[in-house]
Amino acid sequence: MSRPSLDHLRTFVTVYRAGSVTRAARLLGISQGTASMHVQALEESLGYALFHRDHDGVTPTGRGVELAREVAGHVDAIEDAALLSGPDAGPARAVRIGGPAELLSTMVVPHLRGLIDAAGAPVFLQFGLAEDLLDRLADRSLDIVASSVPPRRRGVASVPLYDEEFVLVATSRWTGVDLDTIPAVAYAENLPIIRRYWRSVFDRPPTGLRVAAVVPDLRGIRTLILAGAGMSVLPTYLVAADLATGALVALDTPDLAPLNTVFLATRGREATSNASVGAAATHLRTLIR
């Protein structure tokens, strides 16, 4: 049996965590064919199969799970050593945190100085969609992710962080107007947040709503709503001050407002093994609440 290649082991660990050769290839910056070749070469070197393949992706065999447990920590340690000798080398490597732009900008950025002090290291923020950020967490480009979807990645640990509550808002000029006739400002063309609110509260889809604008940033939607452009569904943390001053009003007050849980995700036990990441994660839990 030949000695396994480090590149092949790294690809194997990434496929194991991603649950997909295609996703792993994207994370590693290599072609799908190269990723498949790495795994096949490793299997030939070891003399046994590491994954079951099907149309939904790959599932590790029993021996694949055993190998991942044995080598993943060592592969991570080697990559950490490479990072520490690279551009970020120094007394403290930066802690990289990803999450929704609106959430981090509202709850974290105003208190970033305290987060930097708690981590004892520079803090780099990255905004983006949850699945993309979780991919970057898995490939070690990020250390912590505030995820608006439940993380489902091997090797990623998560805890509930914050329950977003949503409210249907507009300026007072729209008070008393039939909701189905008020122009809507949406996050995307398929009205994802509005659609979820309508189904949750009114038990029906928002069929027939006239869309005034689509703005893929909740802060931009808030700006348009404050200007009287129509109505939208926004998280309460973003409009609490507007509701308190009367700049915006709630067009509907359901007994049970729609909620979405935000999760704090890290790689495995890194929040306990890496002091800076652990301190940053702990401090984030005091900021995002």
Residue, then its C-alpha position, 0 to 999 in steps of 0.5 A: m500500500s502506497r503512502p496517501s498524498l496530503d492533497h488527496l487527504r485534504t480533498f477527502v476531508t473536504v468531500y466528507r464535510a461538504g457531502s458532495v464532490t462538486r461542492a468540495a471541488r468548488l471549495l478547494g478551487i479545483s475541477q470536479g474531475t480532479a476532486s473525484m480523481h483524488v478520492q479514487a486515488l486515495e481509495e486505491s491507495l488504501g484498498y477500500a471504498l470511502f464513499h457511497r455514490d448516488h445522485d444526491g451526492v456522497t455518503p461516507t462508508g463506515r471506514g470513511v467515517e473512521l478515516a475522517r475522524e483519524v485524519a481531519g484534525h491533522v489536515d486542519a492543523i497543517e492548514d493552520a500552520a500554513l496560514l500562520s506562516g502566510p500573510d496573516a502571520g503575527p502575534a494574532r491571526a485575524v478572526r474571520i466572521g461571516g453573516p447577513a449584512e443587515l444583521l452584522s451591520t446593525m448589531v455587531v459593527p457599532h460594537l466592533r471595538g469591543l469584539i476586537d478587544a475580546a478576541g485579542a485579534p483583528v476581526f474581518l467581517q464578510f457579508g453574504l448568503a448563508e449557504d455560501l458563508l457556510d461553504r467558506l466556513a467549511d473550507r476554513s476561509l471563515d472562522i465563525v458564521a451567523s447563519s440564517v439557515p440550520p448548518r448541515r455540514r459535517g464538521v460544523a458545530s452550531v448553537p441557536l443564537y437569535d430568533e429574528e421576529f418579522v413585522l409587516v410595516a409601512t408609513s402611516r399613510w397606508t393604515g387602513v388600506d386593504l393589504d392586497t392593494i398596497p405596493a410591496v417592496a421585496y427582497a427578491e422577485n419571488l417575495p421570499i420574506i413576504r411569502r413566508y409571512w403571508r403563509s404563516v399569518f394569513d395561511r395563503p400565498p401573497t397572490g396578486l400583490r403589486v411589486a413596487a421594487v425589488v431591493p436585495d438589502l433589507r436596509g435599502i427596503r427600509t429606506l424605501i418604506l420610510a419614503g412611503a413606497g409601500m409595505s414590506v416585511l422586515p425584522t424587528y431589530l431593523v425597524a424597532a426605532d422607527l416603530a417607536t417614533g411612529a416613522l413606521v407602523a405595523l400594518d398587522t399584529p398577529d398573536l404569534a409573529p413569524l420567527n427565524t432562528v439564526f445559528l452561530a456556527t464554527r468548525g467542530r470544537e474550534a470555539t474551545s480549542n482556539a482562544s481568539v475564535g472562542a472569545a469572539a464567538t462568546h462576545l457575539r452571543t452578547l451582541i446578537r440578542 
